[in-house]
Amino acid sequence: MSLFNEMIPEVKQKLLADKEKYPNRHEGIMDDINKAILVSDLSVNTAMALVDYLPLTESNNSFVVRLFKVFGQ
């Protein structure tokens, strides 16, 4: 099962919207997501890119918390 299926809709939409603008980045992120079984299997680059799709708020400014929030956890 791909982590892409677990991703929250807001992040999915932003990721797919960037497909045409940043095709190489998108391909690398998708390859990494499809190979990962657990969130901890993601590369640091992919994790940072996914976290960038979430807005920074006072209640979730921790990188790890934000990364798990990308996948609805």
mmCIF file of the N, C-alpha and C atoms, coordinates in Angstrom:
data_MODEL
# 
_entry.id   MODEL 
# 
loop_
_atom_site.group_PDB 
_atom_site.id 
_atom_site.type_symbol 
_atom_site.label_atom_id 
_atom_site.label_alt_id 
_atom_site.label_comp_id 
_atom_site.label_asym_id 
_atom_site.label_entity_id 
_atom_site.label_seq_id 
_atom_site.pdbx_PDB_ins_code 
_atom_site.Cartn_x 
_atom_site.Cartn_y 
_atom_site.Cartn_z 
_atom_site.occupancy 
_atom_site.B_iso_or_equiv 
_atom_site.pdbx_formal_charge 
_atom_site.auth_seq_id 
_atom_site.auth_comp_id 
_atom_site.auth_asym_id 
_atom_site.auth_atom_id 
_atom_site.pdbx_PDB_model_num 
ATOM 1   N N  . MET A 1 1  ? 0.844  -1.180 0.000   1.00 0.00 ? 1  MET A N  1 
ATOM 2   C CA . MET A 1 1  ? 0.000  0.000  0.000   1.00 0.00 ? 1  MET A CA 1 
ATOM 3   C C  . MET A 1 1  ? 0.887  1.240  0.000   1.00 0.00 ? 1  MET A C  1 
ATOM 4   N N  . SER A 1 2  ? 0.555  2.181  -0.807  1.00 0.00 ? 2  SER A N  1 
ATOM 5   C CA . SER A 1 2  ? 1.328  3.401  -0.946  1.00 0.00 ? 2  SER A CA 1 
ATOM 6   C C  . SER A 1 2  ? 0.935  4.419  0.130   1.00 0.00 ? 2  SER A C  1 
ATOM 7   N N  . LEU A 1 3  ? 1.925  5.147  0.601   1.00 0.00 ? 3  LEU A N  1 
ATOM 8   C CA . LEU A 1 3  ? 1.644  6.232  1.548   1.00 0.00 ? 3  LEU A CA 1 
ATOM 9   C C  . LEU A 1 3  ? 0.818  7.334  0.888   1.00 0.00 ? 3  LEU A C  1 
ATOM 10  N N  . PHE A 1 4  ? 0.852  7.389  -0.435  1.00 0.00 ? 4  PHE A N  1 
ATOM 11  C CA . PHE A 1 4  ? 0.068  8.397  -1.153  1.00 0.00 ? 4  PHE A CA 1 
ATOM 12  C C  . PHE A 1 4  ? -1.417 8.263  -0.821  1.00 0.00 ? 4  PHE A C  1 
ATOM 13  N N  . ASN A 1 5  ? -1.887 7.045  -0.657  1.00 0.00 ? 5  ASN A N  1 
ATOM 14  C CA . ASN A 1 5  ? -3.302 6.813  -0.336  1.00 0.00 ? 5  ASN A CA 1 
ATOM 15  C C  . ASN A 1 5  ? -3.666 7.314  1.054   1.00 0.00 ? 5  ASN A C  1 
ATOM 16  N N  . GLU A 1 6  ? -2.681 7.402  1.943   1.00 0.00 ? 6  GLU A N  1 
ATOM 17  C CA . GLU A 1 6  ? -2.924 7.859  3.306   1.00 0.00 ? 6  GLU A CA 1 
ATOM 18  C C  . GLU A 1 6  ? -2.801 9.378  3.452   1.00 0.00 ? 6  GLU A C  1 
ATOM 19  N N  . MET A 1 7  ? -2.289 10.030 2.441   1.00 0.00 ? 7  MET A N  1 
ATOM 20  C CA . MET A 1 7  ? -2.056 11.469 2.493   1.00 0.00 ? 7  MET A CA 1 
ATOM 21  C C  . MET A 1 7  ? -3.372 12.239 2.556   1.00 0.00 ? 7  MET A C  1 
ATOM 22  N N  . ILE A 1 8  ? -3.382 13.324 3.328   1.00 0.00 ? 8  ILE A N  1 
ATOM 23  C CA . ILE A 1 8  ? -4.597 14.125 3.431   1.00 0.00 ? 8  ILE A CA 1 
ATOM 24  C C  . ILE A 1 8  ? -4.865 14.819 2.088   1.00 0.00 ? 8  ILE A C  1 
ATOM 25  N N  . PRO A 1 9  ? -6.126 15.058 1.756   1.00 0.00 ? 9  PRO A N  1 
ATOM 26  C CA . PRO A 1 9  ? -6.484 15.617 0.448   1.00 0.00 ? 9  PRO A CA 1 
ATOM 27  C C  . PRO A 1 9  ? -5.819 16.961 0.130   1.00 0.00 ? 9  PRO A C  1 
ATOM 28  N N  . GLU A 1 10 ? -5.658 17.823 1.118   1.00 0.00 ? 10 GLU A N  1 
ATOM 29  C CA . GLU A 1 10 ? -5.067 19.142 0.875   1.00 0.00 ? 10 GLU A CA 1 
ATOM 30  C C  . GLU A 1 10 ? -3.647 19.016 0.341   1.00 0.00 ? 10 GLU A C  1 
ATOM 31  N N  . VAL A 1 11 ? -2.872 18.104 0.911   1.00 0.00 ? 11 VAL A N  1 
ATOM 32  C CA . VAL A 1 11 ? -1.490 17.907 0.480   1.00 0.00 ? 11 VAL A CA 1 
ATOM 33  C C  . VAL A 1 11 ? -1.455 17.214 -0.878  1.00 0.00 ? 11 VAL A C  1 
ATOM 34  N N  . LYS A 1 12 ? -2.333 16.245 -1.088  1.00 0.00 ? 12 LYS A N  1 
ATOM 35  C CA . LYS A 1 12 ? -2.405 15.565 -2.387  1.00 0.00 ? 12 LYS A CA 1 
ATOM 36  C C  . LYS A 1 12 ? -2.653 16.569 -3.506  1.00 0.00 ? 12 LYS A C  1 
ATOM 37  N N  . GLN A 1 13 ? -3.609 17.460 -3.287  1.00 0.00 ? 13 GLN A N  1 
ATOM 38  C CA . GLN A 1 13 ? -3.961 18.445 -4.312  1.00 0.00 ? 13 GLN A CA 1 
ATOM 39  C C  . GLN A 1 13 ? -2.776 19.349 -4.638  1.00 0.00 ? 13 GLN A C  1 
ATOM 40  N N  . LYS A 1 14 ? -2.077 19.813 -3.617  1.00 0.00 ? 14 LYS A N  1 
ATOM 41  C CA . LYS A 1 14 ? -0.929 20.694 -3.843  1.00 0.00 ? 14 LYS A CA 1 
ATOM 42  C C  . LYS A 1 14 ? 0.207  19.952 -4.534  1.00 0.00 ? 14 LYS A C  1 
ATOM 43  N N  . LEU A 1 15 ? 0.417  18.712 -4.150  1.00 0.00 ? 15 LEU A N  1 
ATOM 44  C CA . LEU A 1 15 ? 1.460  17.906 -4.772  1.00 0.00 ? 15 LEU A CA 1 
ATOM 45  C C  . LEU A 1 15 ? 1.144  17.668 -6.247  1.00 0.00 ? 15 LEU A C  1 
ATOM 46  N N  . LEU A 1 16 ? -0.079 17.306 -6.548  1.00 0.00 ? 16 LEU A N  1 
ATOM 47  C CA . LEU A 1 16 ? -0.469 17.051 -7.934  1.00 0.00 ? 16 LEU A CA 1 
ATOM 48  C C  . LEU A 1 16 ? -0.480 18.334 -8.760  1.00 0.00 ? 16 LEU A C  1 
ATOM 49  N N  . ALA A 1 17 ? -0.794 19.455 -8.128  1.00 0.00 ? 17 ALA A N  1 
ATOM 50  C CA . ALA A 1 17 ? -0.784 20.742 -8.833  1.00 0.00 ? 17 ALA A CA 1 
ATOM 51  C C  . ALA A 1 17 ? 0.633  21.141 -9.238  1.00 0.00 ? 17 ALA A C  1 
ATOM 52  N N  . ASP A 1 18 ? 1.633  20.712 -8.491  1.00 0.00 ? 18 ASP A N  1 
ATOM 53  C CA . ASP A 1 18 ? 3.027  21.035 -8.798  1.00 0.00 ? 18 ASP A CA 1 
ATOM 54  C C  . ASP A 1 18 ? 3.640  20.094 -9.840  1.00 0.00 ? 18 ASP A C  1 
ATOM 55  N N  . LYS A 1 19 ? 2.885  19.111 -10.273 1.00 0.00 ? 19 LYS A N  1 
ATOM 56  C CA . LYS A 1 19 ? 3.410  18.105 -11.204 1.00 0.00 ? 19 LYS A CA 1 
ATOM 57  C C  . LYS A 1 19 ? 3.937  18.736 -12.495 1.00 0.00 ? 19 LYS A C  1 
ATOM 58  N N  . GLU A 1 20 ? 3.198  19.649 -13.078 1.00 0.00 ? 20 GLU A N  1 
ATOM 59  C CA . GLU A 1 20 ? 3.612  20.277 -14.334 1.00 0.00 ? 20 GLU A CA 1 
ATOM 60  C C  . GLU A 1 20 ? 4.700  21.331 -14.122 1.00 0.00 ? 20 GLU A C  1 
ATOM 61  N N  . LYS A 1 21 ? 4.621  22.031 -13.019 1.00 0.00 ? 21 LYS A N  1 
ATOM 62  C CA . LYS A 1 21 ? 5.577  23.108 -12.752 1.00 0.00 ? 21 LYS A CA 1 
ATOM 63  C C  . LYS A 1 21 ? 6.948  22.553 -12.364 1.00 0.00 ? 21 LYS A C  1 
ATOM 64  N N  . TYR A 1 22 ? 6.970  21.474 -11.582 1.00 0.00 ? 22 TYR A N  1 
ATOM 65  C CA . TYR A 1 22 ? 8.208  20.865 -11.108 1.00 0.00 ? 22 TYR A CA 1 
ATOM 66  C C  . TYR A 1 22 ? 8.184  19.353 -11.375 1.00 0.00 ? 22 TYR A C  1 
ATOM 67  N N  . PRO A 1 23 ? 8.278  18.939 -12.638 1.00 0.00 ? 23 PRO A N  1 
ATOM 68  C CA . PRO A 1 23 ? 8.123  17.505 -12.954 1.00 0.00 ? 23 PRO A CA 1 
ATOM 69  C C  . PRO A 1 23 ? 9.183  16.607 -12.316 1.00 0.00 ? 23 PRO A C  1 
ATOM 70  N N  . ASN A 1 24 ? 10.422 17.030 -12.281 1.00 0.00 ? 24 ASN A N  1 
ATOM 71  C CA . ASN A 1 24 ? 11.471 16.183 -11.701 1.00 0.00 ? 24 ASN A CA 1 
ATOM 72  C C  . ASN A 1 24 ? 11.297 16.039 -10.194 1.00 0.00 ? 24 ASN A C  1 
ATOM 73  N N  . ARG A 1 25 ? 10.982 17.131 -9.530  1.00 0.00 ? 25 ARG A N  1 
ATOM 74  C CA . ARG A 1 25 ? 10.743 17.091 -8.081  1.00 0.00 ? 25 ARG A CA 1 
ATOM 75  C C  . ARG A 1 25 ? 9.553  16.191 -7.785  1.00 0.00 ? 25 ARG A C  1 
ATOM 76  N N  . HIS A 1 26 ? 8.481  16.358 -8.543  1.00 0.00 ? 26 HIS A N  1 
ATOM 77  C CA . HIS A 1 26 ? 7.269  15.560 -8.348  1.00 0.00 ? 26 HIS A CA 1 
ATOM 78  C C  . HIS A 1 26 ? 7.567  14.074 -8.536  1.00 0.00 ? 26 HIS A C  1 
ATOM 79  N N  . GLU A 1 27 ? 8.310  13.752 -9.573  1.00 0.00 ? 27 GLU A N  1 
ATOM 80  C CA . GLU A 1 27 ? 8.642  12.349 -9.842  1.00 0.00 ? 27 GLU A CA 1 
ATOM 81  C C  . GLU A 1 27 ? 9.463  11.748 -8.696  1.00 0.00 ? 27 GLU A C  1 
ATOM 82  N N  . GLY A 1 28 ? 10.423 12.508 -8.182  1.00 0.00 ? 28 GLY A N  1 
ATOM 83  C CA . GLY A 1 28 ? 11.241 12.022 -7.069  1.00 0.00 ? 28 GLY A CA 1 
ATOM 84  C C  . GLY A 1 28 ? 10.425 11.811 -5.805  1.00 0.00 ? 28 GLY A C  1 
ATOM 85  N N  . ILE A 1 29 ? 9.537  12.738 -5.516  1.00 0.00 ? 29 ILE A N  1 
ATOM 86  C CA . ILE A 1 29 ? 8.675  12.620 -4.333  1.00 0.00 ? 29 ILE A CA 1 
ATOM 87  C C  . ILE A 1 29 ? 7.763  11.400 -4.473  1.00 0.00 ? 29 ILE A C  1 
ATOM 88  N N  . MET A 1 30 ? 7.145  11.244 -5.637  1.00 0.00 ? 30 MET A N  1 
ATOM 89  C CA . MET A 1 30 ? 6.232  10.122 -5.845  1.00 0.00 ? 30 MET A CA 1 
ATOM 90  C C  . MET A 1 30 ? 6.964  8.779  -5.791  1.00 0.00 ? 30 MET A C  1 
ATOM 91  N N  . ASP A 1 31 ? 8.165  8.714  -6.352  1.00 0.00 ? 31 ASP A N  1 
ATOM 92  C CA . ASP A 1 31 ? 8.944  7.469  -6.277  1.00 0.00 ? 31 ASP A CA 1 
ATOM 93  C C  . ASP A 1 31 ? 9.225  7.111  -4.822  1.00 0.00 ? 31 ASP A C  1 
ATOM 94  N N  . ASP A 1 32 ? 9.630  8.107  -4.048  1.00 0.00 ? 32 ASP A N  1 
ATOM 95  C CA . ASP A 1 32 ? 9.951  7.881  -2.648  1.00 0.00 ? 32 ASP A CA 1 
ATOM 96  C C  . ASP A 1 32 ? 8.705  7.457  -1.858  1.00 0.00 ? 32 ASP A C  1 
ATOM 97  N N  . ILE A 1 33 ? 7.588  8.121  -2.104  1.00 0.00 ? 33 ILE A N  1 
ATOM 98  C CA . ILE A 1 33 ? 6.334  7.792  -1.413  1.00 0.00 ? 33 ILE A CA 1 
ATOM 99  C C  . ILE A 1 33 ? 5.884  6.365  -1.761  1.00 0.00 ? 33 ILE A C  1 
ATOM 100 N N  . ASN A 1 34 ? 5.997  6.005  -3.030  1.00 0.00 ? 34 ASN A N  1 
ATOM 101 C CA . ASN A 1 34 ? 5.549  4.677  -3.461  1.00 0.00 ? 34 ASN A CA 1 
ATOM 102 C C  . ASN A 1 34 ? 6.442  3.553  -2.949  1.00 0.00 ? 34 ASN A C  1 
ATOM 103 N N  . LYS A 1 35 ? 7.708  3.840  -2.698  1.00 0.00 ? 35 LYS A N  1 
ATOM 104 C CA . LYS A 1 35 ? 8.632  2.827  -2.176  1.00 0.00 ? 35 LYS A CA 1 
ATOM 105 C C  . LYS A 1 35 ? 8.525  2.683  -0.657  1.00 0.00 ? 35 LYS A C  1 
ATOM 106 N N  . ALA A 1 36 ? 8.090  3.732  0.016   1.00 0.00 ? 36 ALA A N  1 
ATOM 107 C CA . ALA A 1 36 ? 8.048  3.735  1.481   1.00 0.00 ? 36 ALA A CA 1 
ATOM 108 C C  . ALA A 1 36 ? 6.877  2.903  1.996   1.00 0.00 ? 36 ALA A C  1 
ATOM 109 N N  . ILE A 1 37 ? 7.142  2.183  3.061   1.00 0.00 ? 37 ILE A N  1 
ATOM 110 C CA . ILE A 1 37 ? 6.083  1.424  3.734   1.00 0.00 ? 37 ILE A CA 1 
ATOM 111 C C  . ILE A 1 37 ? 5.600  2.213  4.948   1.00 0.00 ? 37 ILE A C  1 
ATOM 112 N N  . LEU A 1 38 ? 6.547  2.823  5.644   1.00 0.00 ? 38 LEU A N  1 
ATOM 113 C CA . LEU A 1 38 ? 6.249  3.648  6.820   1.00 0.00 ? 38 LEU A CA 1 
ATOM 114 C C  . LEU A 1 38 ? 6.692  5.080  6.564   1.00 0.00 ? 38 LEU A C  1 
ATOM 115 N N  . VAL A 1 39 ? 6.154  6.013  7.308   1.00 0.00 ? 39 VAL A N  1 
ATOM 116 C CA . VAL A 1 39 ? 6.554  7.412  7.173   1.00 0.00 ? 39 VAL A CA 1 
ATOM 117 C C  . VAL A 1 39 ? 8.053  7.557  7.409   1.00 0.00 ? 39 VAL A C  1 
ATOM 118 N N  . SER A 1 40 ? 8.590  6.779  8.309   1.00 0.00 ? 40 SER A N  1 
ATOM 119 C CA . SER A 1 40 ? 10.024 6.852  8.611   1.00 0.00 ? 40 SER A CA 1 
ATOM 120 C C  . SER A 1 40 ? 10.904 6.356  7.466   1.00 0.00 ? 40 SER A C  1 
ATOM 121 N N  . ASP A 1 41 ? 10.317 5.719  6.453   1.00 0.00 ? 41 ASP A N  1 
ATOM 122 C CA . ASP A 1 41 ? 11.069 5.258  5.284   1.00 0.00 ? 41 ASP A CA 1 
ATOM 123 C C  . ASP A 1 41 ? 11.321 6.370  4.266   1.00 0.00 ? 41 ASP A C  1 
ATOM 124 N N  . LEU A 1 42 ? 10.639 7.493  4.403   1.00 0.00 ? 42 LEU A N  1 
ATOM 125 C CA . LEU A 1 42 ? 10.805 8.602  3.464   1.00 0.00 ? 42 LEU A CA 1 
ATOM 126 C C  . LEU A 1 42 ? 12.169 9.247  3.620   1.00 0.00 ? 42 LEU A C  1 
ATOM 127 N N  . SER A 1 43 ? 12.705 9.728  2.510   1.00 0.00 ? 43 SER A N  1 
ATOM 128 C CA . SER A 1 43 ? 13.973 10.451 2.582   1.00 0.00 ? 43 SER A CA 1 
ATOM 129 C C  . SER A 1 43 ? 13.719 11.805 3.239   1.00 0.00 ? 43 SER A C  1 
ATOM 130 N N  . VAL A 1 44 ? 14.770 12.398 3.742   1.00 0.00 ? 44 VAL A N  1 
ATOM 131 C CA . VAL A 1 44 ? 14.655 13.717 4.377   1.00 0.00 ? 44 VAL A CA 1 
ATOM 132 C C  . VAL A 1 44 ? 14.167 14.739 3.363   1.00 0.00 ? 44 VAL A C  1 
ATOM 133 N N  . ASN A 1 45 ? 14.659 14.674 2.131   1.00 0.00 ? 45 ASN A N  1 
ATOM 134 C CA . ASN A 1 45 ? 14.225 15.626 1.102   1.00 0.00 ? 45 ASN A CA 1 
ATOM 135 C C  . ASN A 1 45 ? 12.729 15.529 0.832   1.00 0.00 ? 45 ASN A C  1 
ATOM 136 N N  . THR A 1 46 ? 12.230 14.312 0.717   1.00 0.00 ? 46 THR A N  1 
ATOM 137 C CA . THR A 1 46 ? 10.797 14.118 0.482   1.00 0.00 ? 46 THR A CA 1 
ATOM 138 C C  . THR A 1 46 ? 9.985  14.589 1.675   1.00 0.00 ? 46 THR A C  1 
ATOM 139 N N  . ALA A 1 47 ? 10.426 14.246 2.872   1.00 0.00 ? 47 ALA A N  1 
ATOM 140 C CA . ALA A 1 47 ? 9.714  14.662 4.080   1.00 0.00 ? 47 ALA A CA 1 
ATOM 141 C C  . ALA A 1 47 ? 9.639  16.181 4.169   1.00 0.00 ? 47 ALA A C  1 
ATOM 142 N N  . MET A 1 48 ? 10.746 16.846 3.881   1.00 0.00 ? 48 MET A N  1 
ATOM 143 C CA . MET A 1 48 ? 10.762 18.316 3.932   1.00 0.00 ? 48 MET A CA 1 
ATOM 144 C C  . MET A 1 48 ? 9.840  18.908 2.876   1.00 0.00 ? 48 MET A C  1 
ATOM 145 N N  . ALA A 1 49 ? 9.830  18.327 1.684   1.00 0.00 ? 49 ALA A N  1 
ATOM 146 C CA . ALA A 1 49 ? 8.959  18.823 0.622   1.00 0.00 ? 49 ALA A CA 1 
ATOM 147 C C  . ALA A 1 49 ? 7.491  18.672 1.001   1.00 0.00 ? 49 ALA A C  1 
ATOM 148 N N  . LEU A 1 50 ? 7.125  17.535 1.586   1.00 0.00 ? 50 LEU A N  1 
ATOM 149 C CA . LEU A 1 50 ? 5.736  17.309 1.976   1.00 0.00 ? 50 LEU A CA 1 
ATOM 150 C C  . LEU A 1 50 ? 5.309  18.244 3.101   1.00 0.00 ? 50 LEU A C  1 
ATOM 151 N N  . VAL A 1 51 ? 6.183  18.456 4.061   1.00 0.00 ? 51 VAL A N  1 
ATOM 152 C CA . VAL A 1 51 ? 5.864  19.348 5.185   1.00 0.00 ? 51 VAL A CA 1 
ATOM 153 C C  . VAL A 1 51 ? 5.657  20.777 4.687   1.00 0.00 ? 51 VAL A C  1 
ATOM 154 N N  . ASP A 1 52 ? 6.361  21.152 3.626   1.00 0.00 ? 52 ASP A N  1 
ATOM 155 C CA . ASP A 1 52 ? 6.201  22.503 3.064   1.00 0.00 ? 52 ASP A CA 1 
ATOM 156 C C  . ASP A 1 52 ? 4.798  22.746 2.520   1.00 0.00 ? 52 ASP A C  1 
ATOM 157 N N  . TYR A 1 53 ? 4.064  21.691 2.216   1.00 0.00 ? 53 TYR A N  1 
ATOM 158 C CA . TYR A 1 53 ? 2.697  21.856 1.715   1.00 0.00 ? 53 TYR A CA 1 
ATOM 159 C C  . TYR A 1 53 ? 1.696  22.175 2.824   1.00 0.00 ? 53 TYR A C  1 
ATOM 160 N N  . LEU A 1 54 ? 2.083  22.019 4.084   1.00 0.00 ? 54 LEU A N  1 
ATOM 161 C CA . LEU A 1 54 ? 1.199  22.344 5.200   1.00 0.00 ? 54 LEU A CA 1 
ATOM 162 C C  . LEU A 1 54 ? 1.469  23.767 5.689   1.00 0.00 ? 54 LEU A C  1 
ATOM 163 N N  . PRO A 1 55 ? 0.433  24.485 6.087   1.00 0.00 ? 55 PRO A N  1 
ATOM 164 C CA . PRO A 1 55 ? 0.668  25.817 6.669   1.00 0.00 ? 55 PRO A CA 1 
ATOM 165 C C  . PRO A 1 55 ? 1.238  25.679 8.078   1.00 0.00 ? 55 PRO A C  1 
ATOM 166 N N  . LEU A 1 56 ? 2.138  26.575 8.436   1.00 0.00 ? 56 LEU A N  1 
ATOM 167 C CA . LEU A 1 56 ? 2.735  26.568 9.765   1.00 0.00 ? 56 LEU A CA 1 
ATOM 168 C C  . LEU A 1 56 ? 1.776  27.256 10.735  1.00 0.00 ? 56 LEU A C  1 
ATOM 169 N N  . THR A 1 57 ? 1.417  26.551 11.789  1.00 0.00 ? 57 THR A N  1 
ATOM 170 C CA . THR A 1 57 ? 0.567  27.129 12.826  1.00 0.00 ? 57 THR A CA 1 
ATOM 171 C C  . THR A 1 57 ? 1.261  26.959 14.165  1.00 0.00 ? 57 THR A C  1 
ATOM 172 N N  . GLU A 1 58 ? 0.815  27.689 15.135  1.00 0.00 ? 58 GLU A N  1 
ATOM 173 C CA . GLU A 1 58 ? 1.422  27.626 16.466  1.00 0.00 ? 58 GLU A CA 1 
ATOM 174 C C  . GLU A 1 58 ? 1.295  26.236 17.093  1.00 0.00 ? 58 GLU A C  1 
ATOM 175 N N  . SER A 1 59 ? 0.219  25.548 16.808  1.00 0.00 ? 59 SER A N  1 
ATOM 176 C CA . SER A 1 59 ? -0.027 24.266 17.459  1.00 0.00 ? 59 SER A CA 1 
ATOM 177 C C  . SER A 1 59 ? 0.723  23.093 16.823  1.00 0.00 ? 59 SER A C  1 
ATOM 178 N N  . ASN A 1 60 ? 1.243  23.270 15.617  1.00 0.00 ? 60 ASN A N  1 
ATOM 179 C CA . ASN A 1 60 ? 1.920  22.137 14.980  1.00 0.00 ? 60 ASN A CA 1 
ATOM 180 C C  . ASN A 1 60 ? 3.216  22.566 14.290  1.00 0.00 ? 60 ASN A C  1 
ATOM 181 N N  . ASN A 1 61 ? 4.068  23.269 15.007  1.00 0.00 ? 61 ASN A N  1 
ATOM 182 C CA . ASN A 1 61 ? 5.282  23.748 14.373  1.00 0.00 ? 61 ASN A CA 1 
ATOM 183 C C  . ASN A 1 61 ? 6.446  22.767 14.447  1.00 0.00 ? 61 ASN A C  1 
ATOM 184 N N  . SER A 1 62 ? 6.298  21.636 15.078  1.00 0.00 ? 62 SER A N  1 
ATOM 185 C CA . SER A 1 62 ? 7.324  20.602 15.119  1.00 0.00 ? 62 SER A CA 1 
ATOM 186 C C  . SER A 1 62 ? 7.360  19.880 13.772  1.00 0.00 ? 62 SER A C  1 
ATOM 187 N N  . PHE A 1 63 ? 8.565  19.665 13.251  1.00 0.00 ? 63 PHE A N  1 
ATOM 188 C CA . PHE A 1 63 ? 8.716  18.998 11.953  1.00 0.00 ? 63 PHE A CA 1 
ATOM 189 C C  . PHE A 1 63 ? 8.083  17.610 11.959  1.00 0.00 ? 63 PHE A C  1 
ATOM 190 N N  . VAL A 1 64 ? 8.341  16.842 12.990  1.00 0.00 ? 64 VAL A N  1 
ATOM 191 C CA . VAL A 1 64 ? 7.833  15.468 13.051  1.00 0.00 ? 64 VAL A CA 1 
ATOM 192 C C  . VAL A 1 64 ? 6.308  15.465 13.137  1.00 0.00 ? 64 VAL A C  1 
ATOM 193 N N  . VAL A 1 65 ? 5.746  16.338 13.945  1.00 0.00 ? 65 VAL A N  1 
ATOM 194 C CA . VAL A 1 65 ? 4.288  16.429 14.072  1.00 0.00 ? 65 VAL A CA 1 
ATOM 195 C C  . VAL A 1 65 ? 3.681  16.809 12.725  1.00 0.00 ? 65 VAL A C  1 
ATOM 196 N N  . ARG A 1 66 ? 4.292  17.779 12.054  1.00 0.00 ? 66 ARG A N  1 
ATOM 197 C CA . ARG A 1 66 ? 3.776  18.211 10.754  1.00 0.00 ? 66 ARG A CA 1 
ATOM 198 C C  . ARG A 1 66 ? 3.876  17.096 9.716   1.00 0.00 ? 66 ARG A C  1 
ATOM 199 N N  . LEU A 1 67 ? 4.980  16.325 9.738   1.00 0.00 ? 67 LEU A N  1 
ATOM 200 C CA . LEU A 1 67 ? 5.141  15.228 8.783   1.00 0.00 ? 67 LEU A CA 1 
ATOM 201 C C  . LEU A 1 67 ? 4.044  14.185 8.983   1.00 0.00 ? 67 LEU A C  1 
ATOM 202 N N  . PHE A 1 68 ? 3.768  13.813 10.199  1.00 0.00 ? 68 PHE A N  1 
ATOM 203 C CA . PHE A 1 68 ? 2.695  12.837 10.441  1.00 0.00 ? 68 PHE A CA 1 
ATOM 204 C C  . PHE A 1 68 ? 1.327  13.410 10.117  1.00 0.00 ? 68 PHE A C  1 
ATOM 205 N N  . LYS A 1 69 ? 1.171  14.719 10.255  1.00 0.00 ? 69 LYS A N  1 
ATOM 206 C CA . LYS A 1 69 ? -0.102 15.355 9.911   1.00 0.00 ? 69 LYS A CA 1 
ATOM 207 C C  . LYS A 1 69 ? -0.360 15.264 8.393   1.00 0.00 ? 69 LYS A C  1 
ATOM 208 N N  . VAL A 1 70 ? 0.692  15.269 7.582   1.00 0.00 ? 70 VAL A N  1 
ATOM 209 C CA . VAL A 1 70 ? 0.552  15.100 6.130   1.00 0.00 ? 70 VAL A CA 1 
ATOM 210 C C  . VAL A 1 70 ? -0.201 13.809 5.820   1.00 0.00 ? 70 VAL A C  1 
ATOM 211 N N  . PHE A 1 71 ? 0.006  12.794 6.643   1.00 0.00 ? 71 PHE A N  1 
ATOM 212 C CA . PHE A 1 71 ? -0.630 11.488 6.425   1.00 0.00 ? 71 PHE A CA 1 
ATOM 213 C C  . PHE A 1 71 ? -1.803 11.255 7.364   1.00 0.00 ? 71 PHE A C  1 
ATOM 214 N N  . GLY A 1 72 ? -2.342 12.320 7.937   1.00 0.00 ? 72 GLY A N  1 
ATOM 215 C CA . GLY A 1 72 ? -3.547 12.217 8.755   1.00 0.00 ? 72 GLY A CA 1 
ATOM 216 C C  . GLY A 1 72 ? -3.345 11.529 10.079  1.00 0.00 ? 72 GLY A C  1 
ATOM 217 N N  . GLN A 1 73 ? -2.140 11.529 10.584  1.00 0.00 ? 73 GLN A N  1 
ATOM 218 C CA . GLN A 1 73 ? -1.856 10.849 11.860  1.00 0.00 ? 73 GLN A CA 1 
ATOM 219 C C  . GLN A 1 73 ? -1.591 11.867 12.948  1.00 0.00 ? 73 GLN A C  1 
# 
